[in-house]
Amino acid sequence: LVPFLLKLPRGQSAGRRVRTPVGLVDVAPTVLDAAGLPSLQAMQGRSLLPLLSPQPPAGRPVYSVTDYPRRAFGWSDLASWRAGSYLLVRAPEREFYDLATDPRASRNLAPSRAAEADQLAAEMEEFRRRSARSPQSSPVAGLDPREVEKLTALGYVGGAFQPLPVGPPSGLDPKQKIHLANALHDAILAIESDRAAQAVPLLQ
């Protein structure tokens, strides 16, 4: 998790801290709400401004997904579902954590609390099913190619639309190979710092 910082006009709610988990999908609806504009119906996120009210609404599950392990190393994609204090990680070896008693997510409870993990897994798959879109509903559909090129250059568009993967996770489990990713990271830093001698054994 990373902090989400929001600066509102005229110092509104300055210094206020909200512990409810939110997602990047909520950024655009929040900006529109702050500007007094309605959110688009197609947006899956919601404005975060109500969380600043005296009686904020209850939090909702947060979904995250990354295909970096697959793109970079050919390993399995990873997805997570956080509901309340529970965190489920969708991986070849499933992970389930109770962050209320284990905030560092250091004890995998999936083998001993399978029923609870199954419940979160079902919620995640239902969300993935509802959120799956066809290529025709891509965020760049209908935009001018020059606008798409500008958005790509700024990092807002990552190329062709890729639907959510279906079926169980496949490929190597990233957590079993994280030492390789760390070694490559350290080697790249060494090369960029003109310490090639330190990079060679790491790459070997």
N, C-alpha and C positions, 0 to 999 in steps of 0.2 A: 504494500500500500504506500501511496505517496500523498502528501498534503495537497488539498485543492484550495487555492487562495482566490478570494473574490473581493474586489474593491468596488463598492457602490458609490454613486454620486453623493456629494455633500457629507461624506463620512458616515453614511448610514450603517448601523450595526458594527462600527469599527471596533476591532479587538474581540469580536464575538467568536467563540469556538464551538463548533458543532461536531459531535463525534459520530454522527450517522454516516455510514459508508455511502458513497455516491460513485457514479461512473462518468466517463467522458461523454457518454451518450446524453448526459443531462446538461452539458455546457451550452449548446445552442438554444434549447428551450429557456434556460435561465437568462441568457443574454437578451432574447426576444422579450421575455417578461419584464426585465429591468428597463427595457426601452419602451414598454407599454404596447408591445405588439403581440398578436396572438401566435401561438405555436402552430406549426404545420401539422396536419393530421397524420402525415406519414412518419413523423418523428416518434421514435420509441422511447425517448427520454422524457423527463418532466422537469419543470422549473424547480430549482432548489430554494427559491426565496421563501416559500411557506415554512421551511425548516427554521427560519429566523423568527417566526411568530411565537407569541407566548405559549401557545399550545400546538407545537409542531406535529405534523402527521407522523404516523409510525413509519419506520424505515422499511425498505423493500429489499428483496434479494439483489445481489450484484453479480453479474455474469462477466467473466473475462476469458479471453482466448488468445493464444499465440501460435503461429505456425513457424516461428523462427527456428525451433529445433529441426523441423523438417526441411526448411529451405536451406539452412546453413550446414546441416550434418546428415540429413536423411533419416533423422530420428522421428519419434512420434510427436504429433501436435499435443498441446496441453490446453485444457480448459478448466475453469474453476467456477464454483457456485457458492457464494457466501450468503447465508440466511441467518440473521441474528448473530449468535456467537459461534455458529457452526460453519466450517469451511470444508468443501469437498473439492478434490482435485481429480479431474478425469485424465487418467494416464494408464498405460499398460498395467502398472501396479497401483490400484486405486488408493487414494489418501483421504483420510477424514480426521478433522481436528476440532476440538472444542476450545476455542480461543479464550473463553472465559477463565479456564483453568490452565491453559497452555498458550499464552499470547504469542510465543515464538514459533508455534506450530512445529514442535520438536518431537511429539509423540503421535505416531500414526495409529488411530483407533479403528481403522477400517476393519481389521480382522475380528476385533472383539465387539464392535457395535455395528454389525452388518445391517441390521434392520433400519437404523437411523441413516446410515450411509445410502441404503437403497432408496429411502424416501427422498433425500436430497438429489440423488441421481435421477429419479423420476421427474422431479421438478425441473431439473436442468434440461432434460431431454424434451420435456413439454415446451419449455421456453425456446429451445433450439428449433423445434418443429414449427412453432408459431413465427419465429423470426426468420426462417429460411425464405429466401426470395429467389425469383427467377432472374436470369441475366437482364431481362427486359426492364426489371425494376431497379437496376443499378443506379446509384446516386448520380452517375454522370449521364444517364440516359437522357437524350433530348438537348444536351448542352452543345454549344458551339465548340468544334474541335480546338479552336484557339484558346477558349476558356479552359477546356480540359487540360491543354498543354500547360497553361499558367498554373492551374491547381496542382498538377503533377510536379512542376518545378518547385512549388512551395511545400510539397510533401503532403498535401491534403488528399491526393488521389494516388493510389498505389498500383496503378496499372489495371489489367482486366479484372472484372468482378469475379470473386471466388466464393461460391456458396459454402455454407457450413458443412464440414465433413459429416458423413453419416456412418452408422455402424460403430462397432467398438474401436478403441484406439489400436493402431497398428504401428509396428516399428519398434526400435529400441526405446526403452524408457530413459528419458533425459537424465533423471536423477541418478541412474546407474553409471552414466558416462560424464557427469558434470566435471570430473577432474580433467578430462580432455579439453572441454570448452575453456576451463580456467587456464590450462597450460597455453592454449592458443592465444587467449586474451593477454596473458603475461608476455608471450613472445612478441605479439604485435606492439605492445607498449615498449618493450625493449628495443625493437627496431626503430620505432618512432623517436626514441630517445638516444639514438646512435650508440646503442649497446648491443651490437650484433652478436658479440661473443656470448652474451647471456641468452640470446634468442636461439642459437643453434641447438644446444642440447634439448631445449623445450620442444622445438620442432621435430627433432629426431625422435 
